[in-house]
Amino acid sequence: MRQSKEPREGDFITIKSYKHDGSLHRTWRDTMVLKTSENSLIGCNDHTLVTEDDGRRWVTREPALVYFHKHYWFNIVTMIRDNGISYYCNLASPAILDREALKYIDYDLDVKVYLNGEKKLLDVDEYKSHSAQWHYSSDIDRILKHNVLILVDWIEKGKGPFSKKYVDIWYSRYLELSRRVQ
C-alpha cells in the first residue's frame, strides 16, 4: 500500500474506483488518512463530494470509515449513523496508492450489513452481466468468490472493521484530527 511519498495521518486523499475495462466508475474527494501501513490504509470521510462516471455529483450523508488492504479483494465502508453502524463492502481488486489517488477495480458484487446485522449479497445480476461483457477470467471469479467467504467470516466474527472497538478507535481519531485541521 505504501508509495514513495505516502500520505501521512491527517492528509487528504482522493479515492477512485474503476471498472474492469479501465473506465472510471466513481471518485470520492477528501478522505482523511488515519493510518497507512505496508499492507493497508484506514481513512474517514464525511459529507464528501462523490462524482459518478456520468458526471453526476452528490455528497455523502454521514461519516464513513474506509478500509483497504493490498492482499484482500474487498474494501469496507463503515457508515456511522445516529441510529447505529452499517457496512457496505465492495468486492474489488486490492487497492493501489499513487500520487494521484487510491485506486481499485470495482467488481460489482457488494455485501451490505444492515443496522440489525443482517447480511445481503448485492448486484449479482450486474456482476454476471459485466463478467460476460468484459470477460472476467475464471481466476477473478474464483478469487472474488473466495473473498466473499473471507468477508462473511470477518463479519460473523466481528473482525477488524466489523468490531465496535475498531469503529470507536478510528472514528475518535478522525474527530481528534478534524479538530486540529479546523
C-alpha positions as CSV (number, residue, x, y, z in Angstrom):
1,M,0.0,0.0,0.0
2,R,2.9,2.3,0.6
3,Q,4.2,4.6,-2.0
4,S,7.4,6.7,-2.3
5,K,5.7,9.8,-0.9
6,E,2.9,8.2,1.2
7,P,0.2,10.3,2.8
8,R,0.5,10.8,6.5
9,E,-2.0,10.7,9.2
10,G,-4.3,13.7,8.7
11,D,-3.6,14.2,5.0
12,F,-6.4,14.0,2.5
13,I,-6.5,11.7,-0.5
14,T,-8.9,11.0,-3.4
15,I,-10.3,7.6,-4.0
16,K,-11.0,6.4,-7.5
17,S,-12.8,3.2,-8.5
18,Y,-12.6,1.8,-12.0
19,K,-14.4,-0.9,-13.9
20,H,-12.7,-4.0,-15.3
21,D,-12.4,-2.3,-18.8
22,G,-10.4,0.6,-17.2
23,S,-13.2,3.2,-17.3
24,L,-13.5,5.5,-14.3
25,H,-16.5,4.4,-12.2
26,R,-16.6,6.8,-9.2
27,T,-14.4,9.3,-7.4
28,W,-14.5,10.4,-3.7
29,R,-12.8,13.6,-2.8
30,D,-11.2,14.4,0.5
31,T,-10.8,11.2,2.5
32,M,-8.7,11.8,5.6
33,V,-5.9,9.3,6.1
34,L,-6.0,7.9,9.6
35,K,-3.4,5.1,9.2
36,T,-1.2,3.7,6.5
37,S,1.0,0.6,6.7
38,E,2.8,-1.6,4.3
39,N,-0.5,-3.6,3.7
40,S,-3.4,-1.3,4.5
41,L,-4.9,2.1,4.7
42,I,-7.7,3.4,7.0
43,G,-9.4,6.6,6.3
44,C,-12.5,8.6,7.0
45,N,-14.7,11.0,5.1
46,D,-17.8,12.9,6.0
47,H,-20.0,14.9,3.6
48,T,-17.6,14.1,0.9
49,L,-18.1,15.0,-2.8
50,V,-18.6,11.9,-5.0
51,T,-18.6,12.1,-8.8
52,E,-20.1,9.3,-10.8
53,D,-18.8,8.2,-14.2
54,D,-21.6,10.1,-16.0
55,G,-20.6,13.4,-14.2
56,R,-23.5,13.3,-11.7
57,R,-22.3,14.6,-8.3
58,W,-23.6,14.0,-4.8
59,V,-22.4,14.4,-1.2
60,T,-22.2,11.6,1.3
61,R,-24.6,11.9,4.2
62,E,-22.7,10.6,7.2
63,P,-19.1,9.9,8.4
64,A,-17.7,6.7,6.9
65,L,-14.5,4.9,7.8
66,V,-12.9,3.2,4.8
67,Y,-10.6,0.2,4.9
68,F,-8.4,-1.0,2.1
69,H,-5.9,-3.9,2.1
70,K,-3.4,-4.8,-0.5
71,H,-4.0,-8.6,-0.2
72,Y,-7.8,-8.8,0.0
73,W,-10.1,-8.4,-2.9
74,F,-12.6,-6.2,-1.0
75,N,-12.8,-2.9,0.7
76,I,-15.0,-1.9,3.6
77,V,-17.0,1.2,4.2
78,T,-18.3,1.6,7.8
79,M,-21.2,4.1,7.8
80,I,-21.6,5.8,11.1
81,R,-25.2,7.0,11.6
82,D,-27.0,8.3,14.6
83,N,-29.1,5.1,14.9
84,G,-26.1,2.7,14.5
85,I,-23.4,1.3,12.2
86,S,-23.9,-0.3,8.8
87,Y,-21.4,-1.5,6.3
88,Y,-21.0,-1.5,2.6
89,C,-18.3,-3.9,1.3
90,N,-17.2,-3.8,-2.3
91,L,-15.7,-6.8,-3.9
92,A,-12.8,-5.2,-5.7
93,S,-9.2,-5.6,-6.6
94,P,-6.6,-4.8,-3.9
95,A,-6.1,-1.0,-3.8
96,I,-3.0,0.7,-5.0
97,L,-1.9,4.2,-3.9
98,D,-0.1,6.5,-6.2
99,R,0.5,10.3,-6.3
100,E,-3.0,10.9,-7.8
101,A,-5.3,8.7,-5.7
102,L,-6.0,5.4,-4.0
103,K,-7.3,3.2,-6.9
104,Y,-9.1,-0.1,-7.3
105,I,-11.2,-2.0,-9.7
106,D,-14.8,-2.5,-8.6
107,Y,-16.1,-6.0,-9.5
108,D,-19.8,-5.1,-8.9
109,L,-20.6,-7.6,-6.1
110,D,-21.2,-6.0,-2.8
111,V,-22.0,-7.2,0.7
112,K,-24.3,-4.9,2.8
113,V,-24.5,-5.3,6.5
114,Y,-27.6,-3.6,7.9
115,L,-28.0,-2.0,11.3
116,N,-29.7,-5.1,12.6
117,G,-26.7,-7.2,11.5
118,E,-28.4,-8.8,8.5
119,K,-26.1,-9.5,5.6
120,K,-27.1,-9.4,1.9
121,L,-25.1,-10.0,-1.2
122,L,-26.0,-7.3,-3.8
123,D,-25.6,-6.8,-7.5
124,V,-25.3,-10.4,-8.5
125,D,-27.0,-9.6,-11.9
126,E,-24.7,-6.7,-12.5
127,Y,-21.7,-9.0,-11.8
128,K,-23.0,-11.6,-14.2
129,S,-23.6,-9.0,-16.9
130,H,-20.2,-7.3,-16.6
131,S,-18.5,-10.7,-16.3
132,A,-19.9,-11.6,-19.7
133,Q,-19.3,-8.2,-21.2
134,W,-15.7,-7.7,-20.0
135,H,-14.7,-11.4,-20.0
136,Y,-13.8,-11.7,-16.3
137,S,-11.4,-14.7,-16.1
138,S,-12.2,-17.8,-14.2
139,D,-9.3,-16.8,-11.8
140,I,-11.0,-13.5,-11.0
141,D,-14.3,-15.3,-10.5
142,R,-12.7,-17.8,-8.1
143,I,-10.7,-15.1,-6.2
144,L,-13.9,-12.9,-5.7
145,K,-16.0,-15.9,-4.5
146,H,-13.2,-16.8,-2.1
147,N,-13.0,-13.3,-0.8
148,V,-16.8,-13.2,-0.2
149,L,-16.2,-16.1,2.1
150,I,-13.4,-14.3,3.9
151,L,-15.6,-11.2,4.2
152,V,-18.5,-13.1,5.6
153,D,-16.2,-14.7,8.1
154,W,-14.9,-11.3,9.3
155,I,-18.5,-10.1,9.6
156,E,-19.6,-13.1,11.7
157,K,-16.5,-12.9,13.9
158,G,-16.6,-9.1,14.3
159,K,-13.1,-8.9,12.9
160,G,-11.3,-5.7,12.0
161,P,-13.7,-3.0,10.7
162,F,-16.6,-5.1,12.0
163,S,-15.6,-4.7,15.6
164,K,-17.1,-2.0,17.8
165,K,-13.6,-1.3,19.2
166,Y,-12.2,-0.6,15.7
167,V,-15.0,1.8,14.9
168,D,-14.6,3.6,18.3
169,I,-10.9,3.9,18.0
170,W,-10.7,5.1,14.4
171,Y,-13.8,7.4,14.5
172,S,-12.4,9.0,17.6
173,R,-9.1,9.5,15.9
174,Y,-10.8,11.1,12.9
175,L,-12.7,13.5,15.2
176,E,-9.4,14.4,17.0
177,L,-7.6,15.1,13.8
178,S,-10.5,17.1,12.4
179,R,-10.4,19.4,15.3
180,R,-6.7,20.1,14.6
181,V,-7.4,20.9,10.9
182,Q,-10.1,23.5,11.7
